[in-house]
Amino acid sequence: MNEDETSSTARVLTEALPYIQQFHGQTIVVKYGGNAMTEEVLKQSFARDIVLMKLVGINPVVVHGGGPQIGELLDKLGIESRFVNGMRVTDAATMDVVQMVLGGLVNQEIVSLINTNGGRAVGVTGKDGSLIRARQLEMEPALNAPEIIDIGHVGEITAINTDILTTLTTSQFIPVIAPIGVGEDGESFNINADIVAGKIAEALQAEKLVLLTNTPGILDAHGATISAITKPQVEALIANATINEGMLPKVQCALDAVGAGVHSVQIIDGREPHAVLLEIFTDAGVGTQIFAS
């Protein structure tokens, strides 16, 4: 290592120190999705980020999606994928596939990634320990039509039971959560992973919620990434349509979280290797940080 490399390494480590001190013992919920879940280099860097967070005394809680993987298996099985207002219509056959993919294949792959990089991850679904209580989501129709659209086993969260997460984190395990909820009669519900991550962050009163995306963060009217922004400023950007379409659900999730007591939410670019560490432990970060005020 030459002198420039030594100096650069030392600068990075010393820059990280105050953040390590600040977040020691705190809970950070990370929603894992997008390219970071599908590209091998990004998958490995994400796993190492999570392991390092735990080793320096932070309690990471991972919530993952898996929409593309669900769609791929449905195609192989000859089951049509249908969406209403961005929500996957989930009949009984589709729900079986959702549970197989999210609760099995994807969840266990993430657990294995973290464990092979030196962590102690445990995979759970929202059904385990009644972690995520849910009911069927009633989708309002467009054009003021009177009927409610039935999109099957798509759920909305009614309660979060954090007992299992507290037990795992205090035992030095890293929870990896599949976004499947359970109803009063034991039925399963498919729930949007961003919403699950936000509600879990609220229930745990997490220091941070980190949402990995395939975008650089929230962009201003000129297309530049906004590094930090408050809830009222975000609402103004929504009102003037600077924030629109696909970014709206993630931003609304962020606003709900900071409004419910989560200190800040980061919307970060998951296409950047080690995006989680760069956002949490450096001054510059790799996305947008949202505060309540």
N, C-alpha and C positions, 0 to 999 in steps of 0.2 A: 504494500500500500504506500503510495507516494505522499508527499506532504499535503498536496491539495485534497486528496482523498481522505487523509486522516483528519484534516481540518473540517471537511464537509461532514464526515461521520460524527465528529464530536459536536458540531453545531446542531445536527439533527437530534442527537441524544439529549443535549441540554435544553433544546426547545421543547422536547416532550416531557421533561421532568415536572414542570408545574401542572401540566394536565394530568399526569399520573397521580400527583399528590391531590389534585382537586377531585378526581373521580374515584379515588381509592374507596372501596366499600359501597360504591353506588351501583345501581342497576341501569343498564343500557339495553333497550330492546332494539333488535335489528331485524328488519323485514328483508329477507333474502329472495331476490328474483331477478328476472331479466337475463342479460348476457352473462352476468356473474354466475348464474346457475348452469350455463351450458358450455362455456369455453374452458378448457382444461386449465390453462394458466390462471384464469380468474378464479376458478374453483379452488385451486390450491392456495392462492394468495388470500382468499376470503377465509379459508379454514385456519391459516396461520395467524391472521388478524384476530380471530375469535380466541384462539389459544393464548396468544400474547396478552390480550385483554384480561383473561382470567388469571394468568400468571402474575400480573402486576396489581391484582387485588380488585379488579372490576368484575361485576357479575353480569356477563352477557346472557341475554335470552333471545334465541333465534326463532323467528316465525317465517315459514317459507310458503311460496306459492307452488305452482306446477301446471298452469294452464296449457302450455304447449305440449307437455308430456301427456296430459289427459287427452288432448285433441288427437295426438298421434296414436294412442292406443284405441280410442274410439274409432278412428279411421280403419285400423287393422281389423277391428271386430265388426266393421260394417254398420256402426251406429252413427246416425247423423248428428252433427253438432249444430245446435240452434241457439241463438242469442236474442234476448229482449233487453233493450237499453243497456247493452254491455254485460248482462248477466247470462250465464250459461243455463239454458233450460235443462233441469236435472230430474229426469224421470227415474224410476227405480233401477233400471238397467244402467243408466248413466251414473247414478249414485254409487252403485257397486264398483264401477271403474274408478270413480273419484277416490273412493276409500282405498282401493288397491294401489293407485298411483301415489296419492298424497300420503296416506298412512303407512304404506309399505315401501314401494320402490324409491320414491324421492326422499322421504324422511330418512330411510336407512342409509341411503347414499351419503347424505349430509352428515349423519352421525359417524359413518365410517371415515369420511374425509377429515373431520375434526379429530377423531381418535387416532388416526394414523399420523397426524401431525402433533401428537403429544397431549391432546386434550382428553377430557372425560365427559363425553356427550351422552345424553339419554334422550331417545326419541319418544314423544307422546303425541296423541291427538287430543282434540278438545273433549273427546268422550272419556278420556282417562281421568279418574277422580272427579268427574263432572266439571272439568276445568272450564269448558265453554258451554253454558246453557243457552239454548236457542229455541226459536219458534219459526214457523214458515214465514218467509218474507212475502208480503202482499204487494205486488207490483201495480202501481197506479197506471191505468191506460192513458194513451195519448188522446188528444183532441176532445177531452172532456167526456169520453164515452163512459157510461154508467158502470160497466162491469169491471171487476178486478181480474187481472191476468194471472192465471195459475202457472208459475214456472217451476213447480215441483219442489224437490228437496233443496231449495235455496233458502238459507236461513238468515235471520237477523238475531243479534246477540241480545239476550235478556239479562244475563249475569255472568260474571267471571269469578270462579273460585280459585284463589291463588295458593291454596294450601300445598298442592303438589309442587308448585314452582318454588315456593319458599323452602320446602323440604329438600329439593334438589340443589338449589343454589347454596344453602347453608351447609350442605354436605360436599361442596366443591365440585358438583356436577354442572354441566351446561345443558339446559333444556333446549330441545329442538322440537318445535310445535307445528303440527300439521293443522290447517284451518278447517277442521271438521267439528261441528257442534252437535250437542245431544239435546233432544226434546224431552218433554215430560214423560212420554211413554217409551223413551229409549230410542226413538227414531233418529236417524242421522241427517245432518244438514251440511251442505256445501256453503262455505262463507268466504267472502272476499278476504284475501290474506292481508291487505293493507288495513282493512277495518279491524281484523283480529289483532294485528300488531298494535294498533292505536288503542284499542280497548284494554289490552293486556298492559300496555305502558301506563294507562290511566289507573288501572286497578293496583298496580305495583308502585304507583307514584314514582315512576322511573325518572332518573335525571335527564335522560335523553331517549328519543325515538329516532332511529336512523332508517330511512327508506332508500334502498338501492333501486335505481332506475336506469333506463337507457338514455337519459338526458343529462346535460350538465347541471341541472337544477332549475330554479325559477329564472326565467329570462325577462329582461325589461323590454320596452317597446322597440329598442334598437337591436335586440337579439343578444345582449351581453348578460352574462350570469350575475345575478344579484347575490352577494356573499352573505348578507345578513338583512333581515327584514322583520318588521313587527306584524302582529295580527291585523291591526287597522290598515297598514300599508298593503298587506295581501288582499284584504277585502276591497280596497280601492282598485287594485289591479284586476280583480275579478269583475268589478262593476264596469270598468272600461274595456273589458274583453281582452286585455293583455294576457291574462291567464285564461285559457279556454280549453275546450275539448278534452283530450286525454289526460291533461295535467290536473283538471279540476277535481277528480275523486281523491287523488293523492294529497292535493293541497287542502281539501276539506277535512280529510283525515288528520292532517297536521294541525289545522285550526282547532278541531275538536279536542285533540290531545293537549295542546298548550292551554286551551280554555278550561281543561279539567285538572290542571295542576302539573303536567309534565313540564319541566323547566324549559326545554327547547326541543325542536324537531329539525333534523337534518335531511334534506332531500339531496342525495349525492349520486354521482355518476359511477355506476357499478361497472362500467367498461374500463375504468382506470384500475390497474393492479394495485392492491393494498388500499383501496379507496376508503375503507372503514378507518384504518389507522391514520391515513393522511388527514381525514376530516376531524378525528377526535384529538390527535396528538400534535398537530401543526397549527401555526398561526393562519396560514393561507387557506387550508382546507381544499376540498374538491367539489363543493356544491353550495347549497343555500341553507343557511340556518334561520329558523323561524322562532321568534320569541312572542310571548303574549303581549308585551308592551315595551 
